[in-house]
């Protein structure tokens, strides 16, 4: 199920346009990282439509921590320094 089908997206961008470089950058307003992480954890299975991020706030926090704290290599091969490495 797509985010449009679940009511979590406006559907303004199609996969066809995305794959064909047919989209134009657009401001969408504030983005809540915890909400996005919750959508990722929920996934696209129709049986999960009633999933509530409140049901697994620990999983969301852990997901965000893994993204921020782990060493990352971007697709272009550039190493990304974890933010925790910048602490004194």
C-alpha positions in Angstrom: 0.0 0.0 0.0 1.3 3.5 -0.8 1.3 6.5 1.5 -1.3 8.0 -0.8 -3.6 4.9 -0.4 -3.2 5.1 3.4 -3.9 8.9 3.4 -0.4 9.8 4.5 0.5 11.6 1.2 -1.1 14.0 -1.2 -0.1 11.9 -4.2 1.4 14.9 -5.9 4.5 12.9 -6.9 4.1 9.7 -8.9 6.7 6.9 -9.1 6.6 7.3 -12.9 7.5 11.0 -12.6 10.1 10.2 -10.0 11.8 7.6 -12.2 11.7 9.9 -15.2 13.1 13.0 -13.4 9.7 14.6 -14.0 9.3 16.2 -10.5 10.0 19.7 -9.4 11.3 20.5 -5.9 8.6 21.8 -3.7 8.4 22.9 0.0 6.1 20.7 2.0 6.3 22.4 5.3 7.6 21.1 8.5 8.6 17.4 8.5 8.3 15.4 11.8 11.2 12.9 11.9 9.3 10.7 14.3 6.2 10.6 12.1 8.4 9.6 9.1 10.1 6.9 11.1 6.7 5.6 12.2 5.6 5.4 8.6 8.7 3.5 7.7 8.3 1.1 10.6 4.6 0.6 9.7 5.4 -0.3 6.1 2.9 -0.7 3.4 1.0 -3.8 4.5 -2.8 -3.1 4.6 -3.1 -5.0 7.9 -0.9 -2.4 9.5 -3.2 0.5 8.6 -4.3 0.9 12.2 -0.7 0.9 13.5 -0.1 3.9 15.8 3.4 5.3 16.3 2.4 5.7 20.0 2.2 1.9 20.1 5.9 1.6 19.4 7.6 4.8 20.3 10.6 2.8 21.6 11.0 1.2 18.1 10.8 4.7 16.5 13.4 6.1 18.8 15.7 3.1 18.2 15.3 3.5 14.4 16.2 7.1 14.5 19.2 6.3 16.8 20.4 3.7 14.4 20.3 6.2 11.5 22.0 9.0 13.4 24.6 7.0 15.4 25.8 4.4 12.9 28.6 5.1 10.4 27.0 5.7 7.0 28.4 5.6 3.5 26.4 7.5 0.9 25.7 5.9 -2.4 28.4 8.1 -4.0 31.0 6.6 -1.6 31.3 9.6 0.7 31.7 8.6 4.3 29.3 10.4 6.7 30.6 11.1 10.2 28.1 10.1 12.9 26.9 13.1 14.9 27.9 11.3 18.1 31.5 11.5 16.9 31.4 15.3 17.1 30.7 15.3 20.8 33.5 16.5 23.1 
